[in-house]
Amino acid sequence: MDWWLIAFLNSFVSAVYITMNGRFRVPGNSLVYGRSAIVALAMLPFMLFLDWPSQPLFYVFAIGAGAAAAFGDMTMYDRIAQYGGGVISRIVPLKIWIVFTFWVIVSPSTFFVLWDDPMRLLGILAMLALGSISLMSLNRCPVSNIVFMAVLVPVLMWSCSDVMFKKAMAYHEIGGLLSSFQFVFIVSIVMTLVGSYSVYEQTKTLKQDKKMLKVSFIGAAIFFTLVSGLGLSFSAAPNPSYVVAMMSLNVVWIYLYHRYKGIPDKSNVRAGIFFVLSTVGLVLLTK
């Protein structure tokens, strides 16, 4: 299955993932801890019988990606609960360009391949630019400097995690779904450790909180599906920013869901159409 098709399907899962804490409004650190611990414990019996990669860099990048994603997720969940998903969605699209830039720095050879085909390179850059601008124009919520700086930190953490995710997949000898599952397992352990430290630091014990337990199980199912799909997409895509751009269709699905449910949403429909066109153009240019 092509990377763009997996990313397209995964964008629906991402839409649920992003909006989940806007509904439940639980502490971000506790949610990351709970959902990651459930995934790690559920996968443990199966992971014991698998052959693991021999490349040390797979584990280095997987652990790094897990730590960056944990801090990014915990912070972003709290930002969504604090400021709402609307204003957040105007800043997160910057991740497309941040990931693209980070990947060019760590893997310049992929950029030089495009450099030999300047028209294709210009087309890809134009589609990424169109997609980013469209996403930032989709929501009309005002963004203050305080909110921008508060959200920029987790966006940078997510971007670092995506780049390390892509690098980790390159050092897995087998690849495919097995590499994604093993990556999910490692990341879940790292996130559990990071989340448990944060929960301890804030002296909040939510072990008997039924709402927290319910949200953790829901989050675990979404997290497992989302990251497994990302692994397959990142493995096949030339640049992880292409996957990020395709996954950003989640804002379109959120808008359509709001329309269906009659939830007030002042999103710019024209910007949404331009974004969809930019993703179609990106797929055509990267095939």
C-alpha positions in Angstrom: 0.0 0.0 0.0 1.4 3.5 -0.9 2.5 5.8 1.9 0.0 8.5 0.9 -3.0 6.1 1.1 -1.9 4.9 4.6 -1.4 8.5 5.7 -4.8 9.5 4.2 -6.6 6.7 6.2 -4.6 7.6 9.3 -5.7 11.2 9.1 -9.1 10.1 10.3 -7.5 8.5 13.3 -5.5 11.6 13.9 -8.6 13.7 13.9 -10.0 11.7 16.8 -6.6 11.8 18.5 -6.3 15.6 18.3 -9.8 16.4 19.5 -10.1 13.7 22.2 -8.8 15.8 25.1 -10.9 18.8 24.0 -13.8 16.6 25.0 -12.5 14.8 28.1 -10.2 17.5 29.4 -7.9 15.3 31.6 -4.3 16.2 32.5 -2.0 15.7 29.5 0.7 14.0 31.5 -1.8 11.5 33.1 -3.3 10.7 29.7 0.1 10.0 28.1 1.1 7.8 31.0 -2.1 5.8 31.1 -2.5 5.2 27.4 1.2 4.3 26.9 1.3 1.9 29.9 -1.8 0.1 28.5 -0.2 -0.3 25.1 3.2 -1.5 26.5 1.6 -4.1 28.8 -0.8 -5.3 26.0 2.1 -5.8 23.6 4.7 -7.3 26.0 3.6 -11.0 25.6 3.9 -10.8 21.8 7.2 -8.8 21.8 9.0 -11.5 23.7 8.8 -13.9 20.8 9.9 -11.6 18.0 13.3 -11.2 16.4 14.6 -7.7 17.1 16.8 -5.6 14.9 20.6 -5.7 15.5 21.2 -2.1 14.5 21.8 0.0 17.7 20.7 3.2 15.9 17.2 1.8 15.6 16.9 1.8 19.4 18.6 5.2 19.8 16.2 6.9 17.4 13.2 5.0 18.7 13.9 6.1 22.3 14.6 9.7 21.2 11.4 9.8 19.2 9.5 8.4 22.2 10.9 11.0 24.6 10.2 13.9 22.2 6.7 12.7 21.5 5.9 12.2 25.2 6.9 15.8 26.1 5.1 17.1 23.0 1.9 15.1 23.7 1.7 16.0 27.3 2.3 19.7 26.6 -0.1 19.8 23.6 -2.9 18.0 25.5 -2.7 20.6 28.2 -2.6 23.5 25.6 -5.7 22.1 23.8 -7.6 21.9 27.2 -6.4 25.4 28.0 -6.8 27.3 24.7 -9.1 25.1 22.7 -8.5 23.2 19.4 -9.3 26.1 17.1 -6.4 28.3 18.0 -4.0 25.3 18.2 -4.9 24.2 14.6 -3.6 27.5 13.3 -0.1 26.9 14.6 0.4 23.2 14.2 0.6 23.4 10.3 4.0 25.0 10.8 5.1 21.4 11.6 5.0 20.6 7.8 7.9 23.0 7.1 9.7 22.3 10.3 9.8 18.6 9.6 10.8 19.3 5.9 13.7 21.5 7.1 14.9 19.0 9.8 14.8 16.1 7.3 16.9 18.1 4.7 19.5 18.7 7.5 19.7 15.1 8.6 19.3 13.5 5.2 20.5 16.0 2.5 20.9 13.3 -0.1 17.1 13.1 -0.5 17.0 16.8 -1.2 19.8 16.6 -3.8 17.7 14.0 -5.7 15.0 16.6 -6.0 17.6 19.2 -6.8 18.3 17.4 -10.1 14.6 17.8 -11.0 14.0 21.5 -10.3 10.5 21.7 -11.7 9.4 18.8 -9.5 11.2 20.4 -6.5 9.4 23.7 -7.1 6.1 21.9 -7.4 6.6 20.1 -4.1 7.6 23.2 -2.3 4.6 25.1 -3.8 2.2 22.4 -2.6 3.7 22.4 0.9 3.5 26.2 1.0 -0.1 26.1 -0.3 -1.0 23.4 2.3 0.5 25.3 5.2 -1.0 28.6 4.3 -4.4 27.0 3.7 -4.3 25.2 7.1 -3.3 28.4 8.9 -6.2 30.2 7.2 -8.7 27.5 7.8 -9.5 28.7 11.3 -10.1 32.3 12.1 -9.3 32.2 15.8 -6.9 35.0 16.8 -3.5 33.8 17.9 -1.6 35.9 20.5 2.2 35.8 20.9 1.8 34.1 24.2 -0.3 31.2 22.7 2.0 31.0 19.8 5.1 30.5 21.9 3.2 28.1 24.2 2.2 25.9 21.3 5.5 26.2 19.4 7.4 24.1 21.9 5.3 20.9 21.6 5.2 21.4 17.8 9.0 21.4 17.7 9.0 18.3 19.9 6.6 16.5 17.6 8.7 17.5 14.6 11.9 16.1 16.2 9.9 12.9 17.0 8.7 12.5 13.4 12.2 12.9 12.0 13.7 10.4 14.5 10.8 8.0 13.7 11.7 8.1 10.0 15.4 7.5 10.9 14.5 4.6 13.1 12.6 2.8 10.4 15.7 3.1 8.1 17.7 1.0 10.6 15.2 -1.9 10.9 16.4 -4.8 8.8 12.9 -6.3 8.2 10.7 -3.2 8.0 7.0 -3.3 7.3 4.4 -3.7 10.0 6.8 -5.6 12.3 9.1 -2.6 12.5 6.1 -0.4 13.3 4.9 -2.7 16.1 8.4 -2.8 17.7 8.7 0.9 17.4 5.3 1.4 19.1 6.4 -0.9 21.9 9.6 1.0 22.6 7.9 4.3 22.4 5.2 3.2 24.7 7.7 2.2 27.3 9.6 5.5 27.0 6.4 7.5 27.2 5.3 5.5 30.3 8.5 6.3 32.1 8.3 10.0 31.1 4.6 10.2 32.1 5.1 8.4 35.4 7.8 10.8 36.4 5.6 13.7 35.5 2.6 12.3 37.5 4.8 11.7 40.5 6.2 15.2 40.3 2.7 16.7 40.4 1.7 14.4 43.2 -1.5 13.4 41.4 -2.6 9.8 41.9 -5.3 8.8 39.4 -5.2 5.1 39.8 -8.9 4.9 41.0 -10.2 7.6 38.7 -12.7 5.8 36.4 -12.9 8.6 33.9 -9.1 8.6 33.6 -9.0 4.9 33.1 -11.7 5.0 30.4 -9.9 7.8 28.6 -6.6 5.9 28.8 -8.0 2.8 27.2 -9.6 4.9 24.4 -6.3 6.8 24.0 -4.3 3.5 23.9 -6.4 2.1 21.0 -6.0 5.4 19.1 -2.3 5.7 19.8 -1.5 2.1 18.7 -3.4 2.5 15.4 -2.0 6.0 14.7 1.7 5.2 15.4 1.6 1.9 13.6 0.2 3.6 10.5 2.8 6.3 10.8 5.5 3.7 10.8 4.4 2.3 7.5 4.0 5.8 6.0 7.3 7.1 7.2 9.1 4.0 5.9 7.9 4.5 2.4 7.7 8.3 2.0 10.8 10.1 0.7 10.4 12.9 3.2 8.4 12.7 6.5 7.0 16.1 5.9 4.9 14.6 3.0 3.2 12.3 5.6 2.7 15.2 7.9 1.0 17.2 5.2 -1.3 14.3 4.3 -2.1 13.6 7.9 -3.1 17.3 8.3 -6.3 16.4 6.5 -7.5 15.7 10.0 -8.6 19.4 10.2 -10.9 18.9 7.2 -12.5 15.8 8.8 -13.0 17.7 12.1 -14.7 20.5 10.2 -17.0 18.1 8.4 -17.8 16.3 11.7 -18.8 19.7 13.2 -21.1 20.4 10.3 -22.7 17.0 10.6 -23.2 17.4 14.3 -24.3 21.1 14.0 -21.4 22.3 16.1 -20.6 25.9 15.5 -17.5 26.1 13.3 -16.4 29.3 11.5 -13.7 27.5 9.4 -12.8 29.0 6.1 -14.3 26.5 3.5 -12.3 28.0 0.6 -9.0 27.4 2.6 -10.1 23.8 3.2 -10.6 23.3 -0.5 -7.2 24.7 -1.3 -5.6 22.4 1.3 -7.2 19.3 -0.2 -6.0 20.4 -3.6 -2.5 20.8 -2.2 -2.4 17.3 -0.8 -3.6 15.9 -4.2 -0.8 17.8 -5.9 1.7 16.6 -3.4 0.8 13.0 -4.0 1.0 13.4 -7.8 4.4 15.1 -7.5 5.9 12.5 -5.2 4.7 9.3 -6.9 
